[in-house]
Amino acid sequence: MRTGSVWVLICMAFLGGCATRSRIAAPPAPPREFRGLWVATVSNIDWPSKPALSVQQQQRELIDLLDGAAAANLNAVILQVRPMADALYDSPLEPWSVFLTGQSGQAPQPHYDPLAFAVQQAHQRGLQLHAWINPYRAGLVAQRDRLADSHIAVRRADVVREYGQYLWLDPSEPDATRHTLAVVCDLVRRYDLDGIHMDDYFYPYPVRDKAGHLIDFPDDANFARYQQAGGKLERDDWRRNQVDQLVQQLYRQVKRIKPHVLVGISPFGIWRPGYPPQVRGFDQFGQLYADPRLWLHQGWCDYLSPQLYWPIAPPQQSYIALLSWWLNQNPRHRHIWPGLSIARVDSGSAKSVDAMEIAYQIQWTRWLTQDDSPGVLLFSQKHLARATSSGTPLGDILREHAFTEPVLPPVTDWLKVPRANQPQWQAQFQIDDQMMLVMEPDPAAFLWLIQQQQSDGQWTTHIVPAAQQTIELATDSQCKRIVVRAVDRLGRLSPPNATPSNDMSGDAP
C-alpha cells in the first residue's frame, strides 16, 4: 500500500474517532448565577402581610412567595428572621416577634417554627434559604413598654440606647456583641441554613433634632472608659473597630460550626463619597462606622451585596461605576452580588424606574463580572408579583428578559467541605417516552443536574432539587444519553453518572 493511502486511512480513523467522541462528548458547563430575593418581615413589608394571621395563613403566604421565587427562576431567598432583637422562629434567646403574632413574646398557635418550615419548603423547591438578621436594632422607643420580659431591651437595658425613634444595642458594649453572636450561633446550629445575612444597619443612620442639628449616638460613657483605660483610637475609629470585631467574630464562629454556611453582608452602596471620583452621596464609613472594603480585604464574608439602588445613567451614583469600583476592591475573590431595588419600578416617586432598567442592570452585572460568579439580590419580594405600568407582573418581565432559564449558583471554592458523591439510582424505569430515575439520597447533595443529549449532539439541561428522590424525564427516540451530577451547597459538581438510552452506550464522560 502506498504511503499516501496509509495516511488517508489514518486520517479517516482519526476523524471517525472524533465523530465517536463527539457523540459521547461531555455535556456543556451549566449556566451559573446567584439570584436572591429579600423577604423583609420588619413592619410586615413582605411577610407575613400583617401581624396575627392564623398559622395556616402565614404558611400559605410563605408557600406562595417561595413558589413565586421559583417560578421567576430565582435560586435563593433571604428571609429576615431577626428584625429588632426578636425572632420569627422558635428562639431560646429572644422573644417571638410582634410582626409575627401581634404581641412580643407570644408564640404562634397552634405552635410551629416558621424558619424550620421555610427552610424545608425552600429546599423542596431547590431554593437556598439565608437567614437575615439585623445585628443592632432592638425595637421602637414608643413600644418599649410592650416588649416581652425576655427581650434584651428589658432584661439588659444597660446595653441598649435610645436613638431617634429606635432602641439600639450599643456596639461598644461587649455583652451586646456577645448576645448577637450567640443568636447567630444558635441559628446556625439548629437550622439547615444555606447562609447568614446582615443588612446595612450597623451604627444607626444619623438623626437630627428639631433644629436640624445632628444628634450623636449616646456612647460618651463607654468612650470615656476606653480612653481612661489607655485606648488610643479616635472616636470614629473606635466605633468602626467595634463593628469590625463583630463582623470578624461572626464569620469565624459561623465557619467553626458549619463551614458550608455562607456569610453575606449587604452594606450601603457607596463606601465613601469620591470612590470612584465622580460619586457623591452618604458616607457609611464616616456615619455608620462600617468599612465593608476592609471586610472584603480580610475575607470576613463570603459574599458582599452593596445596595446599588441607583440607575445606570446618573454619574453621581451610577450603577455601573459603583459596581465596577466594588469589583476592584476584592483581592480574595469573594462573591460580589449587588442589591437592586425592584421596589422603585413604577413606584410613582422621583426615584421611579422602568422595569427594563432592572433587566439592563442584571445584564450589566454579567458583563462586568466576566467570570463564573455573577449574581444579584432583589429588594423586595412583594414587588416581584406586583403589576408594572404595562400590567405585567415584574417577575414575568424579568423571566422573559433576564432570568430566562433556571441556573446553578456560582461555585464557592474557598470553603473546604466534603463534596457530594457521584449520584446513584436505586432503580431506572423506561415507560414509553418517560424515564424515571429513583435516586439514592446523598446528604451532601442539594440539587441534581440532569443533562440529556439528543441524536444531533445538542444538550438540554434540567435542575432538580435533591429533596426530590424520583426524577421523571421525557425521553423519545432522539434522546441518546442522560448524564446526572449532584450539586452541593457550594455549587460544586460531583463526578457524573450516565445512563444510556436507545443506542447510546459507553462510560460517563
C-alpha positions in Angstrom: 0.0 0.0 0.0 1.3 3.4 -0.9 2.2 5.8 1.9 -0.4 8.3 0.9 -3.1 5.6 1.3 -1.9 4.8 4.7 -2.2 8.5 5.7 -5.7 8.6 4.3 -6.7 5.6 6.4 -5.1 7.1 9.5 -6.9 10.4 8.9 -10.2 8.5 8.3 -9.7 6.6 11.5 -8.9 9.8 13.4 -12.0 11.5 12.1 -14.1 8.5 12.8 -12.7 8.5 16.4 -13.5 12.2 16.6 -17.0 11.6 15.4 -17.5 8.8 18.0 -16.1 11.0 20.7 -18.4 13.9 19.7 -21.4 11.6 20.2 -20.4 11.0 23.8 -18.7 14.3 24.5 -19.1 15.8 27.9 -22.2 18.0 28.4 -21.7 21.7 28.3 -20.9 23.6 31.5 -24.2 24.6 33.2 -25.1 28.3 33.4 -24.5 29.9 36.8 -25.8 33.0 38.7 -26.9 33.8 42.2 -30.4 35.2 42.1 -31.5 36.2 45.5 -34.8 37.7 46.8 -35.0 39.7 50.0 -38.1 38.9 52.1 -38.5 41.6 54.7 -40.5 40.9 57.9 -39.9 44.3 59.7 -43.1 46.3 59.7 -44.6 43.4 57.7 -43.1 44.7 54.5 -43.2 41.3 52.7 -44.2 38.5 55.1 -46.4 37.9 56.9 -48.7 40.5 55.2 -49.9 41.6 58.7 -49.4 40.5 62.3 -51.5 37.8 64.0 -52.5 35.9 60.9 -53.5 32.3 61.5 -50.8 29.7 61.2 -52.5 28.4 58.1 -52.5 31.9 56.5 -48.8 32.5 57.4 -47.8 29.2 55.8 -49.9 29.8 52.7 -48.3 33.2 52.2 -44.9 31.7 52.6 -45.5 28.9 50.2 -46.9 31.4 47.7 -43.8 33.6 47.8 -41.5 30.6 47.5 -43.5 29.4 44.5 -43.2 32.8 43.0 -39.4 32.9 43.5 -39.0 29.5 41.9 -41.3 30.4 39.0 -39.2 33.5 38.3 -36.1 31.3 38.1 -34.6 32.6 41.2 -32.5 30.3 43.4 -32.2 31.9 46.8 -34.4 33.6 49.4 -33.0 35.9 52.1 -35.6 35.7 54.9 -35.5 38.3 57.7 -35.7 36.4 60.9 -34.4 38.9 63.4 -35.7 42.4 62.6 -35.5 44.0 66.1 -33.7 41.7 68.5 -36.7 39.4 68.3 -37.4 36.2 66.4 -39.6 34.9 63.7 -38.5 31.4 64.8 -38.5 29.4 68.0 -35.6 31.1 69.7 -34.3 30.3 73.3 -32.6 33.7 73.3 -35.1 36.2 72.0 -38.9 36.6 72.2 -41.3 35.9 69.3 -41.6 39.0 67.1 -44.6 41.3 67.2 -44.6 41.2 63.4 -45.5 37.5 63.5 -48.1 37.2 66.3 -49.0 40.9 67.1 -47.5 40.6 70.6 -43.9 40.5 71.6 -43.1 37.1 73.2 -46.3 35.4 72.1 -45.8 32.2 70.2 -48.0 31.2 67.2 -50.9 29.0 67.9 -51.0 26.2 67.1 -47.3 26.2 67.7 -44.9 25.9 64.7 -41.5 27.1 63.8 -41.7 29.5 60.8 -38.0 29.2 60.0 -37.9 25.4 60.0 -41.0 25.5 57.8 -39.4 28.0 55.4 -36.1 26.0 55.2 -38.0 22.8 54.4 -40.2 24.4 51.8 -37.4 26.3 50.2 -35.2 23.3 49.8 -38.1 21.3 48.3 -38.1 23.9 45.5 -34.3 24.0 45.1 -34.0 27.4 46.7 -31.3 28.3 49.1 -32.6 29.9 52.4 -30.4 32.6 54.0 -31.4 33.8 57.5 -31.3 37.6 57.5 -30.5 39.4 60.8 -30.2 43.0 61.9 -27.2 43.0 64.3 -28.0 46.0 66.5 -31.6 47.4 66.0 -33.6 46.5 69.1 -37.1 48.0 68.9 -39.2 51.1 68.8 -38.8 53.6 71.7 -42.6 54.1 71.7 -43.2 50.4 72.2 -40.6 49.7 74.8 -43.2 49.1 77.5 -44.8 46.4 75.2 -41.7 44.3 74.9 -41.6 40.9 76.4 -39.6 40.4 79.6 -37.2 38.2 77.7 -36.3 41.0 75.3 -32.8 42.3 75.7 -34.0 45.9 75.9 -35.9 44.9 79.1 -33.7 42.4 80.8 -30.4 44.1 79.9 -31.4 47.8 79.4 -27.9 48.8 80.4 -26.6 47.7 76.9 -29.4 49.3 74.9 -29.6 53.0 73.9 -32.4 55.2 72.6 -31.5 57.0 69.4 -34.2 58.7 67.3 -37.3 56.5 67.3 -35.4 53.3 67.8 -33.7 51.3 70.5 -30.2 50.1 69.6 -27.8 47.6 71.0 -24.7 49.6 71.8 -21.9 48.2 69.6 -19.4 49.3 72.3 -21.0 47.1 74.9 -19.2 43.7 74.9 -22.3 41.9 76.2 -24.4 43.3 73.3 -21.9 41.9 70.8 -21.8 38.6 72.7 -25.6 38.4 72.6 -25.8 39.0 68.8 -23.1 36.4 68.2 -25.0 33.9 70.5 -28.1 34.4 68.4 -26.3 33.8 65.2 -24.5 30.7 66.5 -27.9 29.3 67.7 -29.4 29.8 64.3 -26.5 28.1 62.5 -26.5 25.1 64.9 -30.2 24.4 64.9 -31.3 25.1 61.4 -30.3 23.7 58.0 -29.4 27.2 56.6 -27.5 28.0 53.5 -26.4 31.4 54.6 -26.4 34.1 57.4 -27.0 37.6 56.1 -26.6 41.0 57.7 -28.0 44.2 56.2 -26.7 47.8 56.3 -27.8 48.9 59.8 -24.7 48.9 61.9 -24.4 52.1 63.9 -27.8 53.8 63.1 -28.3 56.2 60.2 -27.9 59.8 61.6 -30.8 61.5 63.3 -31.3 65.3 63.6 -33.1 67.3 66.3 -35.9 69.7 65.7 -33.4 72.5 65.0 -31.7 70.3 62.3 -28.6 69.5 64.3 -27.1 66.1 64.1 -27.6 64.0 67.3 -24.6 61.9 68.3 -25.0 58.3 69.3 -25.1 58.2 73.1 -21.9 56.3 73.8 -20.0 59.0 75.7 -19.5 57.0 78.9 -18.1 54.0 77.1 -15.7 56.0 75.1 -14.5 57.8 78.2 -13.8 54.5 79.9 -11.9 53.4 76.8 -9.7 56.4 76.9 -9.2 56.1 80.7 -8.0 52.5 80.1 -5.3 53.8 77.7 -7.2 53.5 74.4 -5.6 55.5 71.6 -8.1 55.3 68.8 -10.1 58.4 67.8 -13.8 58.1 68.4 -14.8 57.3 64.8 -12.1 54.7 64.5 -13.1 53.3 67.9 -16.7 52.9 66.7 -15.6 51.3 63.4 -13.4 48.9 65.4 -16.5 47.7 67.4 -18.3 46.8 64.1 -15.2 45.2 62.6 -14.8 42.9 65.6 -18.4 41.8 65.3 -18.1 41.0 61.6 -14.8 39.2 62.1 -16.1 37.1 65.0 -19.4 36.3 63.3 -17.6 35.0 60.3 -15.2 32.8 62.3 -17.9 31.4 64.6 -20.2 30.5 61.7 -17.3 28.7 60.0 -16.4 26.9 63.1 -19.9 25.5 63.5 -20.9 24.8 59.8 -18.2 25.8 57.3 -20.6 25.5 54.3 -22.9 28.2 55.6 -22.3 31.3 53.6 -21.9 34.7 55.4 -23.3 37.6 53.4 -23.4 41.3 54.1 -25.4 43.9 52.3 -23.9 47.4 53.1 -25.0 50.8 51.8 -23.9 51.0 48.2 -21.4 53.8 48.5 -18.3 53.1 50.5 -17.3 56.8 50.7 -18.1 59.8 48.5 -15.3 60.1 45.9 -14.9 56.4 45.4 -14.9 56.3 42.4 -14.1 60.0 42.0 -17.4 61.2 40.5 -19.6 59.6 43.1 -21.4 61.7 45.7 -23.7 60.7 48.5 -23.9 59.3 52.0 -20.7 58.3 53.8 -21.3 55.0 55.5 -17.6 54.8 56.6 -17.9 58.1 58.4 -21.5 57.9 59.6 -22.5 54.2 60.0 -18.9 53.3 61.0 -19.0 50.4 58.6 -16.0 49.5 56.5 -17.1 46.8 54.0 -14.0 47.3 51.9 -11.9 46.1 54.9 -14.2 43.1 55.3 -13.6 42.2 51.7 -9.9 42.6 52.0 -9.8 40.5 55.2 -12.1 37.8 53.8 -14.7 38.2 56.6 -17.6 37.4 54.3 -18.4 35.0 51.5 -20.5 37.5 49.5 -21.0 41.2 49.6 -24.2 42.7 48.3 -23.8 46.5 48.2 -27.2 48.1 47.9 -26.8 49.7 44.4 -30.3 51.2 44.3 -29.5 53.8 41.6 -30.0 53.7 37.8 -27.3 53.1 35.2 -27.0 56.6 33.9 -26.6 59.3 36.6 -22.9 59.8 37.1 -23.0 60.8 40.8 -24.5 57.4 41.7 -24.0 55.3 38.6 -24.9 51.7 39.0 -22.1 50.7 36.5 -19.5 52.9 38.1 -20.2 51.8 41.6 -20.4 48.1 40.8 -17.1 48.4 38.8 -15.5 50.0 41.9 -16.7 47.3 44.3 -15.5 44.6 41.9 -12.0 46.1 42.1 -11.9 46.0 45.9 -11.9 42.2 46.1 -8.4 40.8 46.4 -9.7 37.5 47.9 -12.2 37.0 45.1 -15.3 36.8 47.2 -18.7 36.9 45.6 -19.9 40.5 44.7 -23.7 40.2 44.2 -25.1 43.7 44.2 -28.5 44.5 45.6 -31.1 46.0 43.2 -34.2 47.9 44.2 -37.2 46.4 42.4 -39.3 48.5 44.8 -38.6 51.5 42.7 -40.1 50.0 39.5 -43.0 52.2 38.5 -43.2 53.5 42.1 -44.6 56.9 41.1 -41.8 58.6 43.1 -39.0 60.8 41.9 -36.8 57.7 42.1 -39.1 55.6 39.9 -37.5 53.5 37.2 -38.8 51.4 34.3 -38.9 47.6 34.7 -36.3 47.2 31.9 -33.9 49.3 33.9 -33.6 46.3 36.3 -33.2 43.9 33.4 -30.4 46.1 32.0 -28.7 46.2 35.4 -28.7 42.4 35.6 -27.1 42.2 32.1 -24.5 44.8 33.0 -23.7 42.8 36.1 -23.0 39.8 34.0 -20.8 41.8 31.6 -18.8 43.4 34.3 -18.3 40.3 36.4 -16.8 38.4 33.5 -16.4 35.1 35.4 -18.5 32.3 36.7 -19.7 34.2 39.8 -22.4 36.7 38.7 -25.4 37.4 40.8 -27.9 39.9 42.2 -30.3 40.3 45.1 -33.7 41.9 44.6 -35.4 44.1 47.2 -38.0 43.0 47.9 -40.4 40.1 47.5 -43.8 41.8 47.3 -42.7 43.9 44.3 -41.8 40.8 42.3 -45.5 39.9 42.0 -46.8 43.5 41.6 -48.1 44.5 38.2 -46.0 47.1 36.4 -47.4 50.0 34.4 -47.7 47.6 31.4 -50.0 45.4 33.5 -47.4 42.6 33.5 -46.0 41.4 36.9 -42.4 42.3 37.3 -41.4 38.7 37.9 -42.8 37.8 34.4 -40.8 40.6 32.8 -37.6 39.5 34.4 -38.2 35.9 33.5 -38.6 37.0 29.9 -35.7 39.4 29.6 -33.2 38.4 32.4 -33.9 35.1 34.1 -34.9 33.1 31.1 -33.9 29.7 32.5 -33.0 28.1 35.8 -29.3 28.3 36.7 -27.0 26.8 39.3 -25.5 29.1 41.9 -21.8 30.1 41.5 -19.1 27.9 43.0 -17.8 28.9 46.4 -14.4 27.2 46.1 -12.5 28.7 49.2 -14.7 26.8 51.7 -13.2 23.3 52.2 -16.1 20.9 52.9 -16.8 17.4 51.5 -18.3 17.3 48.0 -21.4 15.4 47.0 -20.8 11.9 45.8 -21.3 10.6 42.3 -25.1 10.2 42.0 -26.5 6.7 42.1 -30.0 5.5 41.4 -31.9 2.7 43.1 -34.0 2.0 40.0 -34.4 3.1 36.4 -37.7 2.6 34.5 -38.4 3.3 30.9 -42.2 3.6 30.1 -42.9 4.7 26.6 -41.4 8.2 26.3 -40.8 8.6 30.0 -37.8 7.6 32.0 -37.9 7.5 35.8 -34.8 7.5 38.0 -35.2 6.7 41.7 -32.2 8.4 43.2 -30.1 7.2 46.2 -30.2 10.0 48.8 -27.0 11.9 49.4 -26.8 14.3 52.4 -24.2 16.4 50.6 -26.4 16.9 47.5 -28.5 20.0 47.2 -29.5 19.7 43.6 -29.5 17.2 40.8 -28.1 18.4 37.4 -29.5 16.3 34.6 -28.4 16.8 31.0 -29.8 15.0 28.0 -28.1 14.6 24.7 -30.1 14.3 21.5 -29.1 12.5 18.4 -28.0 15.7 16.8 -25.5 16.3 19.6 -27.5 19.0 21.3 -27.9 19.0 25.1 -30.8 20.1 27.3 -30.4 20.8 31.0 -32.7 20.3 34.0 -32.1 21.4 37.6 -34.0 19.4 40.2 -34.0 19.7 44.0 -32.1 16.9 45.6 -35.0 16.6 48.0 -36.8 15.1 45.0 -35.8 11.5 45.0 -37.8 10.4 41.9 -36.9 12.1 38.7 -39.2 11.8 35.7 -37.7 12.7 32.3 -39.3 12.9 28.8 -37.3 10.7 26.5 -38.0 9.8 22.9 -36.1 8.2 20.1 -33.9 11.3 19.7 -32.6 11.1 23.3 -29.3 9.3 23.3 -27.7 9.9 26.7 -28.6 11.2 30.1 -25.9 12.4 32.4 -26.6 13.1 36.1 -24.5 15.1 38.6 -25.1 16.0 42.2 -24.6 19.7 43.1 -23.6 20.5 46.6 -24.5 23.6 48.7 -21.4 25.4 47.4 -22.3 24.9 43.7 -19.7 22.2 43.1 -20.4 19.3 40.8 -19.9 15.7 41.7 -18.4 13.2 39.2 -21.0 12.4 36.5 -23.0 9.2 36.2 -24.8 8.4 32.9 -27.5 6.1 31.7 -27.5 5.1 28.1 -30.8 5.5 26.2 -31.7 3.9 22.9 -28.4 3.1 21.0 -26.1 5.3 23.1 -23.6 3.4 25.3 -20.3 3.7 26.9 -18.9 5.2 30.1 -19.9 8.5 31.5 -17.9 11.5 30.2 
